[in-house]
Amino acid sequence: MIIKNKNTGNIINNVTDWKNECPPKNVMKQWKKGYSAYELASEYVINRSLSIQQLFLLNGRGSNLNIEFAYPEYQTKIDEYGQGRVHDLLLLATHDSEDILISVEGKVNESFGNYDLSNYYLKSKIDMLNGQDSNKCLRIEGILKKLFGTEIPKNISGVKYQLLTGLIGTLEESINRNIKKAYFIIQVFNTNFSDKNKIAANHKEMNKLIKILKDKGKNLGLCILQDYQNLDENQIVGPYILQDYQDMELYIGYLKTP
């Protein structure tokens, strides 16, 4: 596996390189041992792709996973409304000789943002009515149409905005690269700063999304998957086939490290 800065092409050989080449948005606050940005860098620089390899093995996907390139803080354009989706880590790999893409979202205690979809949409709409330049409500409408077409689940309003952008960023980057299998993986690091209540709250938020995708797929034939009610630790669920991505398979995973 080669870890690179996508913008410069520079190779990342250690944690210091990672910090210098691809720092998180708030490097002073986030770049500390025990925090997600540092732990993600440390895991992939030192252990390479071992944790992802083990996740695939645990889920019956064999040992034929070969991760070729890793790109920290990789941005995918998802629409015309400003900054795209920033993947904490984007992995390009082959599995059983088939190209796959893996988007990793690293967490310790961080939530999936302060807003669920309804709150975020309303806040953006009010900003627009007040004459402020806010297109987030337009972005949300576009994401929902791409994922669900004209049959948008009512309970999607309670899902965290960050989870929806994570899905759409993974799918859009896969389209850009003509890759037919995409994985959106939440990787939770167990450190001295871990708060089991915050981790449990994040897990609950993820399962809101899993239930919606499951129910929506049953109603409209938009996904093909086993009858999963929840996404458990160290599990991958899917594939999901969604509205504008009919020739793609989306998988969602939850990885606990260590």
VOFI-83698 format. One record per residue: residue in three letters; x, y, z of N, C-alpha, C in turn. Coordinates in pm, whole numbers, padded with zeros to 5 digits, always signed. Layout:
! residues N
ALAXYZXYZXYZ
...
//
This chain:
! residues 258
MET+00084-00119+00000+00000+00000+00000+00088+00125+00000
ILE+00059+00216-00091+00129+00343-00098+00036+00453-00047
ILE+00081+00527+00053+00002+00639+00108+00055+00767+00045
LYS-00036+00846-00014+00007+00963-00089-00080+01085-00058
ASN-00021+01201-00078-00095+01325-00085-00145+01337-00229
LYS-00277+01331-00248-00331+01332-00383-00298+01460-00458
ASN-00288+01572-00388-00265+01701-00453-00121+01720-00500
THR-00026+01669-00419+00115+01690-00453+00182+01565-00511
GLY+00124+01449-00485+00186+01324-00527+00294+01276-00431
ASN+00318+01351-00323+00423+01313-00227+00384+01187-00151
ILE+00481+01102-00129+00460+00978-00053+00464+01008+00096
ILE+00374+00945+00170+00367+00958+00316+00426+00833+00379
ASN+00538+00850+00449+00609+00735+00505+00590+00720+00656
ASN+00545+00827+00723+00532+00821+00868+00424+00919+00913
VAL+00397+00920+01043+00291+01004+01097+00321+01153+01078
THR+00447+01192+01089+00484+01332+01068+00458+01375+00925
ASP+00491+01288+00830+00460+01317+00689+00310+01339+00671
TRP+00231+01253+00733+00085+01262+00721+00035+01398+00772
LYS+00086+01438+00889+00045+01566+00947+00085+01682+00856
ASN+00205+01677+00800+00254+01786+00717+00186+01790+00581
GLU+00161+01675+00525+00106+01667+00389-00046+01679+00386
CYS-00113+01613+00481-00260+01604+00479-00318+01627+00618
PRO-00298+01744+00675-00348+01768+00811-00500+01775+00814
PRO-00562+01740+00927-00707+01759+00941-00741+01907+00945
LYS-00868+01939+00936-00912+02078+00926-00864+02161+01045
ASN-00878+02107+01165-00835+02178+01285-00717+02101+01346
VAL-00599+02120+01286-00485+02037+01323-00443+02058+01468
MET-00452+02180+01520-00410+02206+01657-00496+02131+01758
LYS-00624+02118+01728-00716+02051+01820-00718+01900+01799
GLN-00709+01856+01674-00732+01715+01642-00606+01630+01639
TRP-00490+01693+01620-00369+01612+01603-00302+01584+01737
LYS-00363+01493+01811-00311+01450+01941-00327+01300+01953
LYS-00233+01237+02020-00243+01094+02043-00372+01063+02119
GLY-00447+00967+02070-00576+00933+02130-00694+00996+02061
TYR-00667+01094+01971-00772+01157+01893-00776+01094+01753
SER-00890+01110+01687-00915+01029+01568-00818+01054+01453
ALA-00784+01181+01425-00695+01209+01312-00558+01144+01333
TYR-00504+01160+01453-00374+01101+01484-00382+00948+01482
GLU-00487+00891+01541-00499+00746+01549-00518+00684+01411
LEU-00591+00753+01323-00608+00703+01186-00474+00699+01115
ALA-00397+00808+01127-00266+00812+01064-00175+00704+01119
SER-00171+00691+01250-00086+00592+01314-00123+00450+01271
GLU-00253+00422+01266-00300+00288+01229-00256+00249+01088
TYR-00270+00341+00994-00241+00305+00855-00094+00319+00819
VAL-00020+00403+00889+00124+00411+00864+00195+00290+00926
ILE+00158+00255+01049+00228+00148+01120+00173+00010+01086
ASN+00041-00006+01097-00020-00137+01073-00067-00157+00930
ARG-00044-00054+00847-00084-00057+00708-00234-00084+00697
SER-00274-00185+00628-00418-00209+00609-00468-00328+00691
LEU-00397-00361+00799-00430-00482+00874-00573-00484+00926
SER-00620-00371+00980-00754-00368+01038-00862-00390+00933
ILE-00847-00330+00816-00943-00350+00708-00937-00494+00657
GLN-00816-00548+00648-00800-00687+00607-00877-00780+00701
GLN-00864-00756+00832-00932-00840+00931-01083-00824+00921
LEU-01131-00702+00894-01274-00679+00879-01329-00761+00763
PHE-01260-00763+00652-01305-00841+00537-01305-00990+00570
LEU-01202-01036+00640-01196-01177+00678-01312-01215+00770
LEU-01339-01131+00869-01448-01160+00963-01584-01168+00895
ASN-01598-01100+00783-01725-01096+00713-01729-01189+00592
GLY-01644-01291+00596-01650-01396+00495-01607-01353+00357
ARG-01523-01249+00349-01481-01200+00218-01340-01244+00181
GLY-01288-01343+00254-01160-01401+00218-01043-01309+00242
SER-00927-01352+00196-00804-01278+00223-00749-01210+00098
ASN-00827-01206-00009-00776-01155-00135-00802-01005-00151
LEU-00778-00928-00045-00791-00783-00050-00652-00723-00062
ASN-00633-00646-00168-00504-00582-00191-00526-00431-00203
ILE-00487-00357-00100-00501-00211-00103-00377-00152-00168
GLU-00397-00080-00277-00287-00029-00356-00249+00113-00316
PHE-00350+00201-00301-00322+00340-00269-00414+00387-00157
ALA-00360+00477-00073-00437+00540+00034-00415+00691+00025
TYR-00527+00767+00029-00521+00913+00017-00590+00977+00137
PRO-00514+01032+00233-00578+01102+00346-00642+01234+00302
GLU-00749+01273+00372-00815+01402+00352-00845+01427+00203
TYR-00902+01327+00139-00929+01333-00005-01068+01392-00029
GLN-01075+01493-00115-01202+01560-00140-01266+01514-00271
THR-01395+01480-00264-01474+01440-00381-01581+01545-00406
LYS-01586+01598-00526-01690+01694-00563-01824+01619-00573
ILE-01926+01669-00505-02056+01601-00508-02165+01684-00576
ASP-02142+01813-00592-02237+01900-00662-02169+02033-00685
GLU-02247+02135-00728-02188+02266-00756-02192+02359-00636
TYR-02225+02306-00517-02247+02392-00400-02129+02388-00304
GLY-02017+02439-00347-01906+02455-00255-01822+02331-00235
GLN-01759+02324-00117-01667+02214-00087-01734+02079-00098
GLY-01659+01984-00150-01711+01848-00164-01701+01770-00035
ARG-01721+01641-00046-01709+01550+00067-01561+01518+00090
VAL-01512+01542+00212-01373+01511+00245-01369+01377+00318
HIS-01312+01277+00253-01293+01145+00314-01175+01154+00410
ASP-01190+01103+00530-01075+01097+00620-00963+01017+00555
LEU-01001+00908+00489-00903+00827+00416-00975+00755+00302
LEU-00922+00770+00181-00977+00701+00065-00881+00592+00023
LEU-00932+00469+00012-00851+00354-00025-00894+00301-00160
LEU-00797+00278-00249-00823+00214-00377-00761+00075-00371
ALA-00843-00026-00402-00800-00163-00378-00858-00257-00484
THR-00810-00381-00478-00874-00488-00554-00914-00597-00454
HIS-01025-00663-00483-01071-00774-00401-01116-00885-00495
ASP-01051-00999-00484-01073-01108-00579-01059-01057-00722
SER-00956-00976-00744-00919-00921-00875-01018-00819-00929
GLU-01114-00773-00847-01210-00670-00889-01178-00540-00818
ASP-01182-00429-00892-01155-00299-00832-01264-00263-00731
ILE-01223-00213-00614-01317-00163-00515-01264-00032-00459
LEU-01354+00045-00399-01319+00171-00334-01368+00165-00190
ILE-01285+00213-00098-01320+00214+00044-01301+00355+00099
SER-01408+00413+00152-01400+00542+00219-01406+00518+00369
VAL-01304+00565+00440-01293+00543+00585-01322+00674+00658
GLU-01415+00668+00751-01445+00780+00841-01394+00743+00979
GLY-01290+00811+01027-01230+00778+01155-01297+00850+01271
LYS-01322+00777+01380-01387+00835+01498-01320+00784+01627
VAL-01318+00869+01727-01296+00827+01866-01425+00858+01941
ASN-01444+00986+01976-01569+01027+02041-01651+01124+01955
GLU-01595+01167+01843-01661+01270+01763-01798+01220+01714
SER-01896+01308+01719-02028+01274+01668-02029+01286+01517
PHE-02144+01255+01456-02162+01276+01312-02217+01416+01287
GLY-02171+01512+01363-02214+01650+01346-02325+01688+01442
ASN-02353+01817+01449-02452+01869+01543-02594+01862+01492
TYR-02611+01836+01363-02744+01848+01304-02789+01718+01238
ASP-02917+01686+01260-02977+01586+01173-03025+01657+01048
LEU-03077+01581+00954-03110+01637+00823-03216+01747+00832
SER-03318+01725+00913-03426+01824+00921-03377+01956+00980
ASN-03298+01949+01087-03246+02071+01148-03151+02146+01055
TYR-03066+02069+00986-02968+02130+00897-03038+02196+00778
TYR-03141+02128+00727-03217+02181+00613-03288+02310+00652
LEU-03355+02307+00766-03429+02425+00810-03336+02543+00837
LYS-03223+02516+00901-03125+02622+00928-03078+02686+00798
SER-03049+02604+00699-03003+02657+00570-03112+02737+00500
LYS-03237+02688+00508-03348+02757+00444-03370+02895+00507
ILE-03362+02902+00639-03377+03030+00708-03265+03126+00667
ASP-03142+03074+00657-03030+03158+00613-03057+03215+00473
MET-03112+03131+00383-03142+03178+00248-03250+03286+00250
LEU-03353+03265+00332-03461+03364+00342-03412+03497+00399
ASN-03306+03489+00479-03247+03610+00536-03142+03672+00445
GLY-03133+03620+00323-03042+03678+00226-02899+03631+00236
GLN-02874+03530+00318-02739+03478+00331-02713+03374+00222
ASP-02589+03362+00182-02551+03270+00074-02536+03130+00131
SER-02645+03056+00137-02643+02920+00190-02716+02827+00094
ASN-02642+02730+00042-02700+02636-00054-02712+02495+00002
LYS-02696+02483+00135-02697+02349+00193-02832+02280+00174
CYS-02942+02357+00176-03073+02293+00155-03083+02238+00013
LEU-03023+02309-00084-03022+02259-00221-02935+02133-00232
ARG-02825+02132-00159-02740+02012-00158-02816+01894-00100
ILE-02886+01913+00010-02963+01805+00072-03068+01752-00024
GLU-03140+01841-00092-03241+01797-00188-03179+01713-00299
GLY-03062+01757-00348-02995+01682-00453-02949+01545-00408
ILE-02894+01536-00286-02849+01408-00232-02966+01311-00218
LEU-03077+01359-00163-03193+01271-00142-03249+01220-00273
LYS-03253+01305-00375-03303+01261-00506-03211+01158-00567
LYS-03080+01177-00552-02985+01080-00607-02996+00945-00538
LEU-03019+00947-00407-03027+00822-00332-03162+00754-00344
PHE-03271+00832-00346-03404+00773-00333-03503+00811-00444
GLY-03465+00898-00537-03558+00937-00642-03673+01020-00587
THR-03794+00987-00628-03913+01063-00585-03983+01000-00466
GLU-03928+00891-00414-03989+00822-00299-03897+00833-00178
ILE-03884+00954-00126-03790+00979-00017-03852+00938+00116
PRO-03785+00854+00194-03840+00810+00323-03861+00927+00419
LYS-03976+00932+00483-04005+01042+00575-03911+01042+00694
ASN-03873+00924+00741-03789+00919+00860-03642+00948+00830
ILE-03608+00978+00705-03471+01018+00673-03436+01150+00741
SER-03538+01228+00779-03514+01358+00841-03437+01347+00973
GLY-03443+01231+01038-03374+01213+01165-03232+01163+01152
VAL-03186+01140+01029-03050+01089+01005-02951+01206+01004
LYS-02832+01183+01053-02730+01287+01057-02684+01325+00916
TYR-02671+01454+00894-02628+01507+00764-02494+01446+00721
GLN-02400+01434+00814-02267+01384+00781-02271+01242+00726
LEU-02363+01160+00773-02374+01024+00722-02422+01023+00576
LEU-02514+01114+00544-02562+01121+00406-02453+01169+00311
THR-02374+01268+00353-02266+01314+00266-02157+01207+00254
GLY-02140+01128+00359-02046+01017+00351-02086+00916+00245
LEU-02215+00882+00242-02265+00788+00141-02249+00844+00001
ILE-02294+00967-00020-02294+01023-00154-02151+01046-00203
GLY-02060+01086-00113-01921+01104-00152-01856+00974-00195
THR-01889+00866-00124-01836+00734-00160-01887+00690-00296
LEU-02016+00709-00320-02076+00669-00448-02024+00754-00564
GLU-02015+00884-00542-01970+00973-00650-01824+00947-00687
GLU-01739+00922-00588-01600+00893-00619-01587+00761-00695
SER-01673+00666-00661-01673+00539-00733-01714+00558-00879
ILE-01814+00642-00903-01854+00673-01040-01739+00737-01116
ASN-01672+00833-01051-01560+00902-01115-01453+00804-01163
ARG-01437+00696-01089-01331+00599-01118-01384+00473-01188
ASN-01512+00473-01220-01575+00357-01287-01556+00229-01205
ILE-01574+00242-01074-01565+00128-00983-01707+00087-00942
LYS-01736-00041-00945-01873-00090-00926-01903-00135-00784
LYS-01802-00146-00698-01823-00186-00559-01758-00082-00468
ALA-01839-00025-00378-01790+00081-00290-01825+00048-00145
TYR-01732+00078-00055-01749+00052+00088-01736+00183+00165
PHE-01836+00211+00249-01831+00324+00341-01812+00266+00481
ILE-01692+00286+00537-01654+00221+00663-01635+00325+00773
ILE-01706+00309+00883-01682+00388+01003-01583+00310+01089
GLN-01467+00370+01113-01364+00304+01193-01349+00377+01326
VAL-01384+00309+01434-01382+00366+01568-01256+00318+01641
PHE-01179+00411+01692-01055+00378+01763-01079+00382+01913
ASN-01038+00276+01980-01051+00265+02125-00923+00320+02188
THR-00933+00436+02253-00816+00501+02313-00847+00539+02458
ASN-00750+00601+02523-00771+00646+02662-00876+00755+02672
PHE-00910+00817+02560-01010+00924+02560-01149+00874+02522
SER-01161+00746+02491-01289+00693+02445-01398+00704+02551
ASP-01516+00745+02508-01633+00757+02594-01738+00661+02541
LYS-01766+00556+02617-01855+00451+02566-01995+00503+02536
ASN-02038+00606+02606-02171+00662+02581-02175+00735+02446
LYS-02068+00809+02415-02062+00878+02287-02048+00780+02172
ILE-01971+00675+02194-01957+00572+02090-02090+00503+02066
ALA-02162+00474+02173-02294+00410+02159-02392+00500+02086
ALA-02385+00631+02114-02474+00727+02046-02445+00729+01896
ASN-02318+00727+01858-02282+00722+01717-02333+00595+01651
HIS-02319+00485+01723-02363+00355+01671-02515+00358+01645
LYS-02586+00419+01734-02731+00432+01720-02766+00516+01597
GLU-02691+00623+01574-02714+00707+01457-02690+00629+01328
MET-02588+00547+01327-02561+00465+01209-02676+00370+01180
ASN-02731+00312+01286-02836+00214+01265-02969+00276+01223
LYS-02987+00405+01249-03103+00473+01191-03096+00467+01038
LEU-02976+00493+00986-02957+00490+00841-02973+00348+00786
ILE-02917+00250+00856-02926+00111+00810-03072+00068+00799
LYS-03152+00102+00898-03293+00063+00895-03367+00128+00778
ILE-03338+00255+00753-03404+00324+00641-03367+00261+00509
LEU-03239+00230+00488-03196+00168+00363-03259+00030+00346
LYS-03268-00043+00455-03328-00176+00450-03477-00168+00413
ASP-03550-00083+00484-03694-00070+00458-03720-00014+00319
LYS-03641+00083+00278-03661+00144+00148-03635+00043+00036
GLY-03533-00036+00054-03502-00136-00046-03611-00240-00061
LYS-03671-00280+00051-03779-00378+00045-03900-00322-00028
ASN-03928-00194-00006-04047-00133-00066-04031-00108-00215
LEU-03910-00067-00258-03892-00023-00396-03797-00109-00477
GLY-03740-00212-00415-03646-00295-00489-03515-00224-00520
LEU-03477-00130-00434-03356-00052-00459-03234-00108-00389
CYS-03247-00218-00318-03128-00278-00259-03141-00429-00257
ILE-03025-00494-00251-03019-00639-00244-02933-00671-00123
LEU-02991-00723-00018-02914-00747+00102-02983-00849+00190
GLN-02906-00905+00278-02965-00991+00379-03048-00906+00473
ASP-03130-00970+00553-03230-00899+00633-03167-00843+00761
TYR-03075-00748+00746-03007-00689+00861-03094-00582+00925
GLN-03114-00593+01055-03184-00489+01131-03086-00386+01184
ASN-02964-00430+01212-02862-00342+01271-02727-00371+01209
LEU-02639-00274+01223-02499-00292+01185-02420-00308+01314
ASP-02365-00426+01337-02292-00455+01459-02144-00421+01444
GLU-02073-00425+01557-01929-00402+01552-01863-00504+01462
ASN-01764-00458+01386-01684-00543+01297-01771-00621+01199
GLN-01868-00551+01143-01959-00611+01047-01970-00523+00924
ILE-01992-00587+00809-02022-00519+00684-02159-00564+00638
VAL-02246-00469+00599-02378-00504+00547-02393-00450+00405
GLY-02479-00514+00329-02503-00476+00191-02504-00600+00104
PRO-02509-00582-00027-02500-00454-00097-02633-00380-00106
TYR-02622-00246-00117-02736-00160-00142-02726-00107-00285
ILE-02837-00108-00355-02843-00051-00490-02939+00067-00482
LEU-02889+00187-00504-02969+00308-00482-03001+00380-00613
GLN-03093+00475-00606-03164+00530-00721-03077+00565-00842
ASP-02980+00654-00826-02897+00697-00938-02773+00611-00956
TYR-02766+00501-00884-02646+00418-00884-02684+00271-00907
GLN-02766+00248-01008-02825+00116-01029-02724+00009-01067
ASP-02609+00049-01122-02509-00050-01160-02396-00060-01058
MET-02420-00004-00936-02318-00006-00832-02368-00074-00706
GLU-02278-00137-00634-02309-00198-00505-02241-00118-00395
LEU-02321-00075-00298-02270+00000-00183-02278-00088-00059
TYR-02168-00095+00014-02161-00168+00140-02128-00068+00252
ILE-02179-00097+00371-02151-00012+00486-02092-00099+00597
GLY-01985-00049+00659-01919-00128+00762-01891-00049+00887
TYR-01878-00122+00997-01844-00063+01128-01726-00141+01184
LEU-01613-00072+01198-01489-00136+01238-01441-00078+01370
LYS-01422-00163+01471-01371-00121+01602-01224-00158+01611
THR-01138-00059+01642-00994-00080+01647-00938-00026+01777
PRO-00864-00097+01860-00846-00242+01842-00967-00319+01895
//
